[in-house]
Amino acid sequence: MTDSLWTLPSPDVAESLRRNPTVVLPFGSIEQHGAHLPCGTDTMIAERLAEAVAGRLGALYAPFGPYGVTPIHAGRPGTISLSPETFERLLEEILLELVRMGARTFVLCNWHELNTPSLNGVATKVQAEQPVIVVVAQACYTAQRLYRDEGGELTHGGSIETLGVIAEDPALVREDRIEAVSRPPHAAALDEMRRGTEVYGFVTDVGEFGGDGWYGDPHWATDERAADFVERVSAEVAAQVEHVLELRRSATTDRKGER
């Protein structure tokens, strides 16, 4: 069973951090996902995966909160976006409180891409100023890699996100509301453009992908495919985190040896 800040009494939190001073936090968002998926899709997936990753690492799971930075969905019912400044201030203060408790390693498990600049900025700042290592785990991209060859796509409200919601609770997917998505001819190219790693631009309104505010193929997601979603993705994320931590700790040890 995963140690959780949410459920453990205070002395048990202290003991958990003494055994392993690593904390895993989830990051998602509250935003519209069409008429067929809940507005909490990103956060519920992030929380399930982060808790599973914490269990695999023998770490403490700590909740962050449901909200993220999601201005491209602003104005659509069900969307609540924090400003980057608010998100970053909240995250930094939470991490510093955990440092005071004895945490020395943080894993930021993210499912919402627009949180990334803020996560990277705070991670860099806190690691530079405190005796800690911070790792950002883009669980959404891990899922995209794992399921791409099987036909899964990381789109907004599409196949992989529907898979994650089924893993949480199949009753939350409103299959009766899934209709043919309205998607302009340029939408796929726009989506690829904004996720580029060399030269890329920005989409500032999800309506550019179509008036429905979502895109993808929810029908690809099935109960069978969802059965091992959390286990499969969390195992891969945890393995990558362990690799990064080994590298960071080795580098830190080498630097100390040079002094």
C-alpha positions as CSV (number, residue, x, y, z in Angstrom):
1,M,0.0,0.0,0.0
2,T,1.3,3.4,-1.0
3,D,2.2,5.9,1.8
4,S,0.0,8.9,1.3
5,L,0.2,12.3,3.0
6,W,-3.6,12.5,2.6
7,T,-4.3,9.5,4.8
8,L,-1.3,9.0,7.1
9,P,-1.2,10.5,10.6
10,S,1.6,13.0,11.3
11,P,4.1,10.5,13.0
12,D,3.7,8.1,10.1
13,V,4.4,10.8,7.6
14,A,7.7,11.5,9.4
15,E,8.5,7.8,9.5
16,S,7.8,7.4,5.8
17,L,10.2,10.3,4.9
18,R,12.9,8.8,7.3
19,R,12.7,5.5,5.4
20,N,12.7,7.2,2.0
21,P,12.8,11.0,1.6
22,T,11.1,10.9,-1.8
23,V,7.8,12.5,-2.6
24,V,5.6,12.1,-5.7
25,L,3.1,14.7,-6.6
26,P,0.4,14.7,-9.3
27,F,-0.4,17.5,-11.8
28,G,-3.4,17.8,-14.0
29,S,-6.1,20.3,-14.7
30,I,-9.8,21.0,-14.5
31,E,-11.0,21.7,-18.0
32,Q,-13.7,20.7,-20.5
33,H,-13.2,17.4,-22.3
34,G,-16.2,17.5,-24.6
35,A,-19.6,16.1,-23.6
36,H,-18.3,12.5,-23.0
37,L,-15.4,12.9,-20.5
38,P,-15.4,14.5,-17.0
39,C,-13.8,17.9,-16.6
40,G,-11.4,16.3,-14.0
41,T,-10.0,13.9,-16.6
42,D,-6.4,15.2,-16.4
43,T,-6.2,15.4,-12.7
44,M,-7.8,12.0,-12.0
45,I,-5.4,10.3,-14.4
46,A,-2.4,12.2,-12.9
47,E,-3.4,11.2,-9.3
48,R,-3.9,7.5,-10.1
49,L,-0.5,7.3,-11.9
50,A,1.4,9.4,-9.3
51,E,0.1,7.2,-6.5
52,A,1.1,4.1,-8.4
53,V,4.6,5.5,-9.2
54,A,5.0,6.4,-5.5
55,G,4.2,2.8,-4.6
56,R,6.7,1.5,-7.0
57,L,9.4,3.8,-5.7
58,G,8.6,3.2,-2.0
59,A,7.9,7.0,-1.8
60,L,5.4,9.2,-0.1
61,Y,2.4,10.4,-2.3
62,A,1.4,14.0,-1.7
63,P,-1.6,15.6,-3.3
64,F,-1.2,19.0,-5.0
65,G,-4.7,20.0,-6.0
66,P,-7.0,19.6,-8.9
67,Y,-6.2,22.8,-10.8
68,G,-3.6,23.5,-13.5
69,V,-2.6,26.1,-16.1
70,T,-5.1,25.8,-19.0
71,P,-5.9,29.1,-20.6
72,I,-6.7,27.6,-24.0
73,H,-9.9,26.2,-22.6
74,A,-10.9,29.4,-20.8
75,G,-14.6,30.3,-21.1
76,R,-15.8,26.8,-21.7
77,P,-18.0,25.5,-18.9
78,G,-16.2,23.3,-16.5
79,T,-12.8,24.9,-17.1
80,I,-10.9,26.6,-14.2
81,S,-7.4,27.8,-15.0
82,L,-4.8,29.1,-12.6
83,S,-2.4,31.8,-13.8
84,P,1.2,30.5,-14.1
85,E,2.2,32.8,-11.2
86,T,-0.5,31.3,-8.9
87,F,0.4,27.8,-9.9
88,E,4.1,28.3,-9.4
89,R,3.8,30.1,-6.1
90,L,1.6,27.3,-4.8
91,L,3.9,24.6,-6.0
92,E,7.0,26.2,-4.6
93,E,5.5,26.7,-1.2
94,I,4.3,23.1,-1.0
95,L,7.8,21.8,-2.0
96,L,9.4,24.0,0.6
97,E,7.1,22.7,3.3
98,L,7.9,19.2,2.3
99,V,11.6,20.0,2.4
100,R,11.1,21.2,6.0
101,M,9.6,17.8,6.8
102,G,12.7,16.0,5.5
103,A,11.9,15.4,1.8
104,R,15.0,15.4,-0.4
105,T,13.7,14.1,-3.7
106,F,10.6,15.2,-5.6
107,V,9.0,13.5,-8.6
108,L,6.4,15.8,-10.3
109,C,4.1,13.5,-12.3
110,N,2.3,15.5,-14.9
111,W,-0.6,14.7,-17.3
112,H,-1.3,18.2,-18.5
113,E,1.1,19.7,-21.0
114,L,0.4,23.4,-20.3
115,N,1.7,22.9,-16.8
116,T,5.2,22.1,-18.1
117,P,6.8,25.5,-18.3
118,S,5.8,26.2,-14.7
119,L,6.9,22.8,-13.4
120,N,10.3,23.2,-15.1
121,G,10.8,26.7,-13.7
122,V,9.9,25.8,-10.1
123,A,11.9,22.5,-10.3
124,T,15.0,24.3,-11.4
125,K,14.6,27.0,-8.8
126,V,14.0,24.7,-5.9
127,Q,16.8,22.3,-6.8
128,A,19.2,25.3,-7.1
129,E,18.3,26.7,-3.7
130,Q,17.6,23.6,-1.6
131,P,19.5,20.3,-0.9
132,V,17.1,18.4,-3.2
133,I,16.7,16.6,-6.5
134,V,13.6,17.3,-8.6
135,V,12.5,15.2,-11.5
136,V,9.6,16.0,-13.9
137,A,7.8,12.9,-15.3
138,Q,5.6,13.6,-18.3
139,A,3.3,10.6,-17.8
140,C,1.1,11.8,-20.7
141,Y,4.1,11.4,-23.2
142,T,5.0,8.1,-21.7
143,A,1.5,6.8,-22.3
144,Q,1.6,8.2,-25.9
145,R,4.8,6.2,-26.6
146,L,3.5,3.0,-25.0
147,Y,0.2,3.1,-26.9
148,R,1.1,4.8,-30.2
149,D,1.9,1.6,-32.1
150,E,-1.4,0.0,-30.9
151,G,-3.4,2.9,-32.3
152,G,-3.7,5.1,-29.2
153,E,-3.4,8.8,-29.6
154,L,-2.7,11.5,-27.1
155,T,-5.4,14.0,-28.1
156,H,-7.7,16.1,-26.0
157,G,-10.6,13.9,-25.0
158,G,-9.5,11.1,-27.4
159,S,-8.3,7.6,-27.1
160,I,-5.6,7.6,-24.5
161,E,-7.4,10.0,-22.2
162,T,-10.6,8.0,-22.5
163,L,-8.5,4.9,-21.6
164,G,-7.3,6.6,-18.4
165,V,-10.8,7.6,-17.4
166,I,-12.1,4.0,-17.9
167,A,-9.3,2.8,-15.7
168,E,-10.6,5.2,-13.0
169,D,-14.3,4.4,-13.4
170,P,-15.9,3.3,-16.7
171,A,-19.2,4.9,-15.6
172,L,-17.5,8.3,-16.0
173,V,-17.3,7.9,-19.8
174,R,-20.6,9.0,-21.4
175,E,-20.5,6.8,-24.5
176,D,-24.0,7.9,-25.4
177,R,-22.6,11.4,-26.0
178,I,-19.7,10.5,-28.3
179,E,-20.4,11.8,-31.7
180,A,-18.3,12.4,-34.8
181,V,-15.9,15.1,-33.8
182,S,-15.7,18.4,-35.8
183,R,-12.1,18.8,-36.9
184,P,-10.9,21.2,-39.5
185,P,-8.4,19.8,-42.1
186,H,-5.5,21.6,-40.5
187,A,-6.2,20.4,-37.0
188,A,-3.8,17.4,-37.1
189,A,-1.0,19.6,-38.5
190,L,-1.6,22.2,-35.8
191,D,-1.5,19.5,-33.1
192,E,1.8,18.2,-34.4
193,M,3.2,21.7,-34.7
194,R,2.5,22.7,-31.1
195,R,4.2,19.5,-29.8
196,G,7.3,20.0,-31.9
197,T,10.8,19.9,-30.3
198,E,12.8,21.9,-32.7
199,V,10.6,24.7,-34.2
200,Y,7.1,25.1,-32.9
201,G,4.3,27.5,-32.5
202,F,1.4,27.9,-30.1
203,V,-2.4,27.2,-30.0
204,T,-4.1,29.7,-27.7
205,D,-7.7,28.5,-28.2
206,V,-8.7,24.9,-28.3
207,G,-11.4,25.9,-30.8
208,E,-8.7,26.0,-33.4
209,F,-9.0,22.2,-33.4
210,G,-12.7,22.3,-34.0
211,G,-15.8,23.8,-32.5
212,D,-16.4,20.8,-30.2
213,G,-13.4,21.6,-28.0
214,W,-12.1,18.1,-28.2
215,Y,-10.6,15.7,-30.8
216,G,-9.6,12.1,-31.2
217,D,-11.2,8.7,-31.2
218,P,-12.6,7.7,-27.8
219,H,-14.0,4.5,-29.3
220,W,-10.5,3.0,-29.4
221,A,-10.4,2.9,-25.6
222,T,-11.9,-0.3,-24.2
223,D,-12.3,-2.0,-20.8
224,E,-9.8,-4.6,-21.9
225,R,-7.1,-2.0,-22.9
226,A,-7.8,-0.1,-19.7
227,A,-7.3,-3.0,-17.4
228,D,-3.6,-2.6,-17.1
229,F,-3.3,1.1,-18.0
230,V,-2.2,2.3,-14.5
231,E,0.2,-0.6,-14.0
232,R,1.7,-0.3,-17.5
233,V,2.3,3.4,-17.5
234,S,3.3,3.7,-13.9
235,A,5.9,0.9,-14.3
236,E,7.5,2.7,-17.2
237,V,7.4,6.1,-15.5
238,A,9.0,4.7,-12.3
239,A,11.8,3.0,-14.3
240,Q,12.6,6.2,-16.1
241,V,12.6,8.1,-12.8
242,E,14.9,5.6,-11.2
243,H,17.3,6.0,-14.1
244,V,17.3,9.8,-13.8
245,L,17.8,9.7,-10.1
246,E,20.7,7.3,-10.4
247,L,22.3,9.7,-12.9
248,R,21.7,12.8,-10.7
249,R,22.9,11.2,-7.5
250,S,26.0,9.9,-9.3
251,A,26.8,13.4,-10.6
252,T,26.3,14.9,-7.1
253,T,28.6,12.3,-5.6
254,D,31.3,12.9,-8.2
255,R,31.1,16.7,-7.6
256,K,31.6,16.2,-3.9
257,G,34.6,14.0,-4.6
258,E,36.2,16.7,-6.6
259,R,36.2,19.2,-3.7
